[in-house]
């Protein structure tokens, strides 16, 4: 009975944690070279530090303290009408640790932590006009730091569950300016302003299950919550009364005024996902993974900035009010993404072993055809991956602090964005005309895993 209650607790955790949080570059480029090389088809198989992202239930498997450190570099080449838009690369350090499980009565519990630290900036968000052709998936949403804290429980020898929470500190606020006229009585005073900000945490939950009904068969499920953060940027501009002053006579031309701009933008989106996995595990000899992921891109809200501008005082008599027409929703659709991956032991010697890995993922296009009002782009994408793993054995005899083998993993991944074309629908609203867009993304990296 305690095991069943604990299982329900972990599975219902994402319903209690707010599911609005910033997006995750790991959703686009993966976590850990071994599993990226297998196409990310690892929901049922993952069993090391990378479980923190792919399926936290797998965190119950490490038998000693496991440390992981690595680096990846992803370089997108995105082309619109034969012009490379020069999207920024995404790169940084990935690291984490897993603790060996300890027993709480009949139940085993494991834990750890993981982090991705970009090497260019901690986070970046961009407010891009709605009609500018933009690849939503590969833009600023991937430019952010990720911190994850997990826990896992083994309910029965054949069943484990786990959950992960990722935290992000979001900042909001804006400037407040006072504009002063350059006139004699203002001598020594200048236009001035201040910026006020506030910080509050956002949380991204995930939860997973792994089932081992047979020695060679693995089943897995992982839920990842929707990623999204709302940025509000209020801006106030105070304008002192304006005069013309021929001689010593002041003549007012504009009374004291206030311009109040309230802008907001939804950023860092990643869809709510449900991943189902099957794994065939023949030990170190061969592993095969099959995954099917439902990504709810239909929940994407308008990522272009929206807002209203209010005028009061003298300027309100000169400037018409901003009608603040709402922008249409982007109209994305939910998609099903299949993936397959495999790992095989190619060579084995007394001091080292070589593993070869390969994977494939097909990602349908969730975006509608550009309409002029919404020029958000995406493509049908084929993702090919591969890699090598070199495992060093018997190091425990030489290095007493090491408890198990040391593994060095390499991966390379190529995403082919199939060219798509759209015809101009509304020549009045659409300043860009017909569009032809395509691209490719190369993602390469290395990971070192050590057991202590």
C-alpha positions, 0 to 999 in steps of 0.5 A, a space after each residue: 500500500 505505501 508503494 501505491 501511494 508513493 506512485 500516485 504522489 509522483 505521477 500527480 506532482 506535475 499537476 500541483 506544480 505550476 506548469 508555466 516556466 521557461 523553455 529548455 535548450 535540452 528539449 531541442 538538443 538533448 542531454 548527454 552524448 550517449 543518449 543524443 547519439 541514440 536519437 533520444 529514444 531512451 525513455 525506457 532505457 536511460 539509467 544514469 545522470 541523464 535520467 534527470 532530463 529524459 526520465 527521472 525514474 531511471 535515476 534509481 539505477 546508479 550503484 555508486 556516486 556518478 559524475 557527468 561533465 560535458 560540452 555541446 555546440 549546436 550551429 543552426 543554418 536557417 535560410 529564408 529566400 536564399 538568405 541565411 538569417 545567421 541565427 546564433 549558435 547554442 553551446 555550453 557545459 552540461 554537468 550533473 551527479 547521481 547518488 546511489 539509492 538508499 533504503 527507506 523501509 522496503 523502498 529505495 530512493 535516489 537523487 542528484 542534480 544536473 545543470 546546463 550553463 551556456 558559455 555566451 549568456 545566462 539567458 536571452 529573450 527577444 521581442 520580434 515583430 509578428 510579421 517578421 519571418 522567424 524560426 520559433 524553435 531555434 531562436 532565443 528560447 534556447 538561450 538560457 541556463 537550466 538547473 534540475 533537481 530530481 528524486 526517484 523511488 523503486 517501488 518494486 524490483 520491476 517498477 521505479 518512478 521519479 520526478 524532476 523540478 527545474 527552476 528559473 529566476 525570471 526578471 520583470 520591470 521597466 524604465 521610468 523617465 522624466 524629460 525636462 526642457 532646456 530652459 533657464 529655470 531648469 538650469 542644472 537639472 537634467 532629464 533622468 530615469 530609473 529602472 525597477 525590476 523584480 525577480 520571482 522563481 518559475 518551476 518546470 515539472 516532469 515525472 516518469 515511470 520505468 517498468 521492467 517486466 522481463 530481463 530484456 524488456 523495458 517500458 517507460 513513460 515521461 511527462 514534461 510540463 509546458 515551458 513558458 514565461 510572460 515578460 511584462 515591460 511597463 515603461 513610463 515617460 513623464 514630460 514636464 510642461 513645454 514652453 516657448 520663451 521669447 524674451 522673458 515671457 513664457 508661453 505654454 505650448 504643451 501641458 504636463 504629460 504622461 506616456 504609459 506603455 504597457 508591453 508584454 511578450 510570451 517567451 521561452 516556450 516549449 510544449 507539454 510532452 508525453 513520451 512513451 518508450 520501449 527498450 530491448 536491453 541485452 546488457 552491454 551487447 545490444 540496446 534498442 530503444 523506440 520512443 513516441 512523443 506527443 508534443 502539444 505545440 497547439 498551446 503556443 501563444 502569440 510570441 510577438 510583443 503586444 501591449 497598449 500605450 496610454 496618453 494623459 495630460 497635454 499630449 493626449 490632445 495631440 496624439 490619438 489613443 493606441 487602439 491596441 488591436 489584438 494579434 491573432 493566435 499563431 495557430 500551431 498544431 500538436 504533433 507526434 514524433 517517433 524516434 529509434 536508437 541503438 547501441 552495440 558493443 563493437 570491440 571489447 578488450 581487457 582494458 577498454 570497450 568500444 560502443 557504437 551508437 546511432 539514432 533517428 527522429 522524425 519531427 513533423 511541422 507544427 506550424 501553419 503556413 505563413 499568413 503575413 499576420 503570422 510569419 512563424 516558420 518551422 519545417 518537417 525535420 529529419 534528425 540523424 545522430 550517431 556517436 561512439 563510447 569508449 569505456 575504460 576498465 580496471 581503473 579501480 586497481 590504479 585509481 582507488 577513488 574510482 569505483 567503476 569504469 570511466 566512460 567517454 562519449 562523443 556524439 554528432 547530430 544533423 537535423 535536415 529541415 526540408 524546404 517549404 514554400 508559402 504564397 503571399 496571401 495578403 499583400 497589404 499585411 505581408 511586407 515579405 511576399 512569397 517565402 521559401 525556407 529551409 535549414 540544417 542544424 549540426 549538434 556535436 559534443 562530448 561527455 565524461 562519466 565517472 563512478 566513484 
